[in-house]
Structures are given as structure tokens and as C-alpha cells.
Amino acid sequence: MKFEWKEIFYISNILSFLRIFLLIPFYLALTGNLKGWAIILIVVIAATDFLDGYLSRRLRQQTDLGKIIDPIADKLTVAMVAWVLVDLRELPIFYLVAVFGRDLIIIILAWIVILKNKLVVMSNWCGKVAVVSIALVLVLFLFDIDVVKWQFMWVSLLVMFVSLVNYFIVFLRIISKNNSTDGE
């Protein structure tokens, strides 16, 4: 894992940092019952999430910093929105605990891989599906769409579990591969 200071100024990394900064006005809009502003801000936050990955690939600016800051921005966004929805929109606390628990386990496993293998593992399709399922549940609870929000929440829990198992297998393979080459 290497880091150069100029990477902070890559447009994709600036967008990830912007996404984190936008959480402050988004939180204020949500708790201040300014639904219009909250919608505008969540659209901008989602756009920066899409654009940072797209631009990093398009401009060939994929960096270890970006591989770290992008998922941190994602996790902070999900955590903040979920926390507010537990308070405002009856999102069950166990769902919040499941989201936090999954993320914490993935972060710990990723950190072990970084320390042992000097390798930053990018998110995979299974993790992206889990994040989309979490985002969908948060949107359904945000707009209080009773017809499907509970069903999607249970599906999302299943998708999060599958994603966690997938990440665990990926990290285990990387760590065990490194351990098997250490003895040679």
C-alpha cells in the first residue's frame, strides 16, 4: 500500500471527501424536517458515489487512498442515515446493528489483510449488491413506504449475510495464500 499526497487532489478522491462533508447538511435537513433539501442532498451524495468510481477508472486515477476513502464515505453515509431513521422512521435497531456489525467485521478483516499482506482489497459485486439493498431499505423507510419496506428489510438482511460470508472467504483466501508462500 502506497500513498502520495497528490492523490488527495484527484477528482475521484475529492468527490469521496465531498460526500463525507455533505453528510452534515444532509443530517441537518433530515432532523430539521426539510424533506426537499434532504432529497436534493441525497441525490448529490449518490451522484458523488457513482462519479468517484467512474472517474477514477476513466482517468486512470485508482489509488489505495481512493480504495480506502470511498468505502469509508459509503459506511459513514449509511450509518448516519440509518441512525436518524431509527429515531425518526421506526427502522428497527436490530437492522442498524446488523449493518454496523457487517461493516465492522469487513473493516477488521480488511485491516488484517492490509497489515499482513500490504494489499487493499476493493469491494466486489456481492458487497455492492448489499450496499444497494441497504440503500433501498433506507430510502423505503425514509419515505415511509409501508407496502414493501419490511419485506425489503428482510431481503436486505439476507443479502448482507451472503455478502459478509463472501468477503470472509475472499479475505481468508488472501491471508492463507500469503501464509502458504511465507514458508517457501
C-alpha positions in Angstrom: 0.0 0.0 0.0 1.4 3.3 -1.0 0.2 6.9 -0.7 1.2 10.1 -2.4 -0.1 13.5 -1.3 -1.1 14.5 -4.8 -3.7 11.7 -4.7 -5.8 13.8 -2.3 -6.4 16.2 -5.2 -7.6 13.6 -7.7 -11.1 14.4 -8.6 -12.4 11.0 -7.5 -10.9 11.4 -4.1 -12.2 14.9 -3.8 -15.7 13.6 -4.5 -15.3 11.0 -1.8 -14.3 13.7 0.7 -17.2 15.9 -0.5 -19.6 13.0 0.1 -18.4 12.9 3.7 -18.7 16.7 4.1 -22.3 16.7 2.7 -23.4 14.4 5.5 -23.5 17.4 7.8 -26.1 19.4 5.8 -28.0 16.2 5.0 -28.2 15.3 8.7 -29.5 18.8 9.5 -32.1 18.6 6.7 -33.3 15.2 7.9 -33.6 16.2 11.5 -34.9 19.6 10.7 -37.8 18.1 8.6 -36.5 19.8 5.5 -37.5 16.9 3.2 -36.9 18.8 -0.1 -33.3 19.6 0.9 -32.8 16.1 2.2 -33.8 14.7 -1.2 -31.6 17.1 -3.1 -28.6 16.3 -0.9 -29.1 12.5 -1.0 -29.2 12.7 -4.8 -26.0 14.7 -4.8 -24.4 12.3 -2.3 -25.4 9.3 -4.5 -24.1 11.1 -7.6 -20.7 11.6 -6.0 -20.6 8.0 -5.1 -21.2 7.0 -8.7 -18.9 9.6 -10.1 -15.9 8.9 -7.9 -15.7 5.3 -9.0 -16.4 6.1 -12.7 -13.9 9.0 -12.8 -11.2 7.1 -11.0 -11.4 4.3 -13.6 -11.9 6.7 -16.6 -9.0 9.0 -15.6 -6.8 6.0 -14.5 -6.6 7.5 -11.0 -7.3 4.4 -9.0 -5.4 4.7 -5.8 -5.0 3.0 -2.4 -6.3 6.2 -0.8 -9.4 6.0 -3.0 -9.9 2.3 -2.2 -10.0 3.3 1.5 -11.8 6.6 1.5 -14.7 5.6 -0.8 -15.9 2.7 1.4 -15.4 4.9 4.5 -17.6 7.6 2.9 -20.2 4.9 2.0 -20.2 3.5 5.5 -20.5 6.9 7.1 -23.4 7.8 4.9 -25.3 4.5 5.6 -24.5 4.8 9.3 -25.7 8.4 9.6 -28.9 7.8 7.6 -29.7 4.6 9.4 -29.2 6.2 12.8 -31.5 9.0 12.0 -34.2 6.6 10.6 -34.1 4.5 13.8 -35.1 7.7 15.6 -37.5 9.2 13.1 -39.0 6.4 11.0 -39.2 3.2 13.0 -36.2 1.5 11.4 -35.6 -1.4 13.8 -32.4 -1.1 15.9 -31.5 -4.7 15.1 -31.2 -3.7 11.4 -28.9 -0.9 12.4 -26.8 -3.3 14.5 -26.7 -5.8 11.5 -25.5 -3.0 9.2 -22.9 -1.8 11.7 -21.8 -5.4 12.6 -21.3 -6.4 9.0 -19.3 -3.2 8.3 -17.2 -3.6 11.4 -16.3 -7.2 10.6 -15.4 -6.3 7.0 -13.3 -3.3 8.2 -11.4 -5.5 10.7 -10.8 -8.2 8.1 -9.7 -5.6 5.5 -7.3 -4.1 8.1 -5.8 -7.5 8.8 -5.2 -8.0 5.1 -3.7 -4.5 4.8 -1.3 -5.2 7.7 -0.4 -8.8 6.8 -0.3 -8.5 3.0 0.2 -4.8 2.3 -2.9 -5.1 0.0 -6.0 -3.1 -0.2 -9.0 -5.2 -1.4 -11.5 -3.4 -3.5 -15.2 -4.0 -2.9 -16.8 -6.8 -5.0 -20.1 -7.2 -6.8 -21.6 -9.0 -3.8 -20.7 -6.2 -1.5 -22.1 -3.6 -4.0 -25.4 -5.6 -4.1 -25.5 -5.5 -0.3 -24.9 -1.7 -0.2 -27.7 -1.2 -2.8 -30.0 -3.3 -0.7 -29.2 -1.3 2.4 -29.7 2.0 0.4 -33.1 0.7 -0.9 -34.2 -0.1 2.6 -33.1 3.3 3.9 -35.0 5.1 1.1 -38.1 3.0 1.7 -38.0 3.9 5.4 -37.1 7.5 4.7 -40.2 7.9 2.6 -42.2 5.6 4.8 -43.3 3.2 2.0 -45.1 0.7 4.2 -46.2 -1.6 1.4 -42.7 -3.0 0.8 -40.3 -1.6 3.4 -40.5 -4.5 5.8 -40.1 -7.2 3.1 -37.1 -5.4 1.6 -35.6 -5.1 5.0 -35.6 -8.9 5.5 -34.3 -9.5 2.0 -31.5 -6.9 2.7 -30.5 -8.8 5.9 -30.1 -12.0 3.8 -28.1 -10.2 1.2 -25.9 -8.6 3.9 -25.2 -12.0 5.4 -24.3 -13.5 2.0 -22.0 -10.6 1.3 -20.3 -11.0 4.7 -19.7 -14.7 4.0 -18.3 -13.8 0.5 -15.9 -11.1 2.0 -14.8 -13.6 4.7 -13.9 -16.2 2.0 -12.1 -13.6 -0.1 -10.1 -12.3 2.9 -9.4 -15.8 4.1 -8.0 -16.9 0.7 -5.7 -13.8 0.6 -4.4 -14.4 4.1 -4.0 -18.2 3.6 -2.3 -17.7 0.3 0.2 -15.3 1.9 0.8 -17.7 4.8 1.5 -20.6 2.4 4.0 -18.5 0.4 5.8 -17.4 3.6 7.0 -20.9 4.3 8.5 -21.4 0.9 
